[in-house]
Amino acid sequence: MSAPRAIRWNGVTVDAIPATSRGLHYGDGVFRTMLQIAGTIVDVDAQIAKLRHDATALGLVPTAHDALRSELASVADLGDATVKLLLIRAGSGRGYRPETDEADRLLLVYEPPRAATTTPFDGLRVIRSPVTMAAQPRLAGIKHLNRLEQVLASRDWPDGTDDAILGDDRGAPVCTTRGNLFWVQDGRLNTPAIDRCGVAGVMRDKVLAAAEALDLPCRIAAQPWPLLMAADEAFLCNSLRGIQPIQRLDDRVFGAPGPVTRRLIRHLAHPTLPSR
């Protein structure tokens, strides 16, 4: 991804953030990455609600919803974009123990994601990552600033790989490096529980709500790898790409998109950008 088109620290345009930020030193903060189309952020209120929830889970005083909405609206003139908003614990003192529960705000605006310009029916080539996710229930579901597991899992992919699925210490698949994971077996939707590790994304919530609206049964639970490998369909989802079917997982080839995946894509109608 290219350099940011804009950087704003607590609402002020800057060239860089303070070197003493706890986000840099300790990963003490949370973030959400959003798709902006024609100046409007997709699912903006849900994104802000998730961000504020995660901040509270880390013991931060979250910025008011309306204030965050206003700050995001301040970059509407940049049109199509990827927008990343971080809440980072304030304070510059050395040491793990926090000095305050207040949060600094970092707003970054990038070019729109290339993946958002493709048809949602394109299938992905995915691998099983050798990286195991650490279990920490107090951080489960939160999109905190420590993304080292995703960094490790993104290295040294074979040519042509689009993403990698990470498992937990019990051998159950959890998520991909860039999104939440779903699969379909005998007409039933399945997705891992996010109670020990992983991120609970906005698109995951939307897929679960869509399944309920479409009367699709759904099981939310930790399940072993062989059940995923035996699935009829599989897909990942996130706020930038919406739903994207998995065409291949290691040597397993899926029919992509399968009928249930196609129904969910059409029901959600996640916005896409025209090809550039």
C-alpha positions in Angstrom: 0.0 0.0 0.0 1.2 3.5 -0.8 2.1 6.2 1.8 -0.9 7.9 3.5 -2.6 10.6 1.6 -3.4 12.3 5.0 -2.3 11.9 8.6 -4.2 13.6 11.4 -3.2 13.5 15.1 -6.0 14.5 17.4 -7.7 16.3 14.5 -4.5 18.2 13.4 -2.7 17.4 10.1 0.8 16.2 10.8 3.7 14.5 9.0 4.3 11.9 11.7 3.1 10.9 15.2 5.0 11.5 18.4 8.0 9.1 18.9 6.8 8.6 22.5 3.4 7.2 21.6 2.4 4.1 23.6 1.0 2.7 20.3 4.6 2.5 19.0 6.1 1.2 22.2 3.5 -1.1 23.6 0.7 -1.5 21.0 -1.5 0.1 23.6 -4.5 1.0 21.5 -7.2 -0.2 19.0 -8.1 0.5 15.4 -10.6 -0.1 12.6 -10.0 0.0 8.9 -12.8 1.3 6.7 -13.8 1.6 3.1 -14.8 5.1 1.9 -16.6 5.4 -1.4 -17.4 8.8 -2.9 -16.7 10.4 0.5 -19.0 8.1 2.5 -17.6 5.5 4.8 -19.4 2.1 4.5 -21.1 1.1 7.8 -19.6 4.1 9.6 -21.8 3.8 12.7 -21.0 0.1 13.2 -17.3 0.8 12.7 -17.3 3.5 15.4 -19.3 1.3 17.8 -16.8 -1.5 17.4 -13.9 0.9 17.9 -15.4 2.4 21.0 -16.2 -1.1 22.4 -12.6 -2.2 21.9 -11.2 0.9 23.5 -13.4 0.3 26.5 -12.1 -3.3 26.7 -8.6 -1.9 27.0 -9.6 0.5 29.7 -9.5 3.5 27.5 -12.1 6.3 27.7 -13.5 6.2 24.1 -14.0 9.4 22.2 -17.7 10.2 21.8 -19.5 8.6 18.9 -20.6 11.8 17.3 -17.1 13.3 17.7 -15.5 10.3 15.9 -18.2 10.5 13.2 -17.4 14.2 12.7 -13.7 13.5 12.5 -14.2 10.8 9.8 -16.5 13.1 7.9 -13.6 15.6 7.7 -11.8 13.5 5.1 -14.9 13.0 2.9 -13.4 15.4 0.3 -10.7 12.8 -0.4 -13.3 10.6 -2.1 -12.6 6.9 -2.6 -10.2 5.8 0.1 -9.1 3.3 2.8 -9.5 5.1 6.2 -7.9 3.8 9.3 -8.8 5.3 12.7 -6.8 4.4 15.8 -7.4 5.2 19.5 -4.1 5.1 21.3 -3.5 5.5 25.0 -2.2 8.9 25.8 0.9 9.6 27.8 4.6 9.5 27.1 6.2 8.1 30.2 8.4 5.0 30.1 7.0 1.7 31.6 4.1 -0.6 31.0 1.8 0.9 33.7 -0.5 3.4 32.1 -0.5 7.0 33.3 -4.0 7.7 32.0 -7.1 6.2 30.5 -7.4 9.0 27.9 -6.9 8.3 24.2 -5.1 10.1 21.4 -6.7 9.8 17.9 -4.7 8.9 14.8 -6.5 9.2 11.5 -4.8 7.8 8.3 -6.2 8.0 4.8 -4.8 5.8 2.0 -5.6 5.0 -1.5 -8.7 2.6 -1.9 -7.8 -1.0 -1.6 -7.1 -2.8 -4.9 -9.2 -5.8 -3.6 -12.3 -3.5 -3.5 -12.1 -3.0 -7.2 -12.6 -6.6 -8.1 -15.9 -8.6 -8.5 -16.9 -10.2 -5.3 -17.3 -13.5 -7.1 -13.6 -13.9 -7.8 -12.3 -16.9 -5.8 -9.2 -16.7 -3.5 -6.3 -19.0 -3.2 -5.6 -19.5 0.5 -3.1 -21.5 2.5 -3.1 -22.9 6.0 -0.5 -20.9 8.0 2.0 -22.6 10.3 1.5 -19.6 12.7 -0.5 -20.4 15.8 -2.6 -17.7 17.4 -2.0 -17.2 21.1 -5.1 -17.6 23.4 -5.9 -14.5 25.5 -9.6 -14.3 26.2 -9.3 -10.7 27.6 -8.2 -9.6 24.1 -10.4 -11.9 22.1 -12.5 -10.0 19.5 -10.6 -6.8 20.0 -8.7 -5.2 17.1 -5.7 -4.1 19.1 -2.5 -2.7 17.7 -0.4 -5.9 18.2 -0.7 -7.6 14.7 2.5 -9.6 14.9 0.7 -12.9 14.4 -0.7 -11.6 11.1 2.7 -10.2 10.1 4.3 -13.5 10.7 1.6 -15.4 8.8 1.9 -13.0 5.8 5.6 -13.7 5.2 6.9 -16.1 2.7 3.7 -17.0 0.9 3.9 -19.1 -2.2 3.4 -17.2 -5.4 -0.3 -16.7 -6.2 -1.4 -16.8 -2.6 -4.1 -14.4 -1.6 -4.4 -15.0 2.2 -3.6 -17.5 5.0 -5.8 -19.1 7.6 -4.5 -19.1 11.2 -5.4 -21.7 13.8 -5.4 -21.6 17.6 -3.3 -23.7 20.1 -6.0 -26.4 20.0 -5.7 -26.9 16.3 -8.9 -25.2 15.3 -9.1 -22.6 12.4 -9.8 -19.1 13.7 -9.5 -16.5 10.9 -7.4 -15.3 8.0 -4.7 -12.7 8.2 -7.2 -10.1 6.8 -10.7 -11.3 7.7 -13.1 -13.6 9.4 -13.7 -17.1 8.2 -16.9 -18.9 7.2 -17.7 -22.3 5.6 -20.8 -24.2 4.5 -21.5 -27.9 5.1 -24.8 -29.4 4.1 -26.5 -26.0 3.8 -25.4 -24.9 7.3 -23.1 -21.9 7.8 -20.2 -22.3 10.2 -17.8 -19.8 11.7 -15.2 -20.0 14.6 -16.1 -18.7 18.0 -14.0 -15.6 18.8 -13.8 -16.1 22.5 -10.1 -17.0 22.9 -8.4 -15.1 20.1 -9.1 -13.4 16.8 -11.0 -10.3 15.8 -14.8 -9.9 15.7 -15.2 -7.8 12.5 -18.0 -5.6 11.4 -18.5 -7.8 8.3 -18.7 -10.9 10.5 -21.6 -9.4 12.3 -23.3 -8.5 9.0 -22.9 -12.0 7.7 -24.4 -13.5 10.8 -27.3 -11.0 10.6 -27.8 -11.9 6.9 -27.8 -15.6 7.7 -30.6 -15.0 10.2 -32.6 -12.9 7.7 -32.2 -15.7 5.1 -33.1 -18.5 7.6 -29.7 -20.0 7.2 -28.7 -22.2 10.2 -25.4 -21.1 11.6 -23.0 -22.8 14.1 -20.6 -20.5 16.0 -18.0 -22.8 17.6 -14.4 -24.0 17.5 -14.2 -26.8 15.1 -11.3 -29.0 13.8 -9.5 -28.4 10.5 -10.9 -31.6 8.9 -14.4 -30.1 9.0 -13.3 -27.0 7.2 -11.4 -29.1 4.6 -14.6 -31.2 4.0 -16.8 -28.2 3.6 -18.9 -27.6 0.4 -18.1 -23.9 0.4 -15.8 -21.4 2.2 -15.3 -17.7 2.2 -13.6 -14.9 4.1 -15.0 -11.4 4.8 -13.8 -8.0 5.9 -14.9 -4.4 5.7 -12.8 -3.6 2.7 -13.5 -6.7 0.5 -17.0 -7.7 1.7 -17.4 -11.5 1.1 -14.8 -13.3 -1.1 -15.2 -17.0 -1.8 -12.3 -19.3 -1.3 -11.5 -21.2 -4.5 -8.6 -23.2 -3.1 -7.3 -24.0 0.4 -4.0 -25.7 0.1 -4.8 -28.7 -2.2 -8.6 -28.6 -1.6 -10.6 -27.0 -4.4 -14.0 -25.5 -3.6 -16.8 -24.6 -6.0 -16.5 -20.8 -5.8 -18.8 -19.2 -5.2 -21.1 -21.8 -3.9 -24.9 -21.2 -3.7 -25.0 -20.2 -0.1 -22.0 -17.8 -0.5 -23.7 -16.3 -3.6 -27.0 -15.7 -1.7 -25.1 -13.9 1.1 -23.1 -11.8 -1.4 -26.3 -10.7 -3.1 -28.2 -10.1 0.1 -25.4 -7.9 1.6 -24.6 -6.1 -1.7 -21.3 -4.8 -0.3 -20.2 -1.7 -2.3 -17.3 -2.2 -4.7 -15.3 0.3 -6.7 -15.1 0.2 -10.5 -11.9 -1.3 -11.8 -9.1 1.2 -12.4 
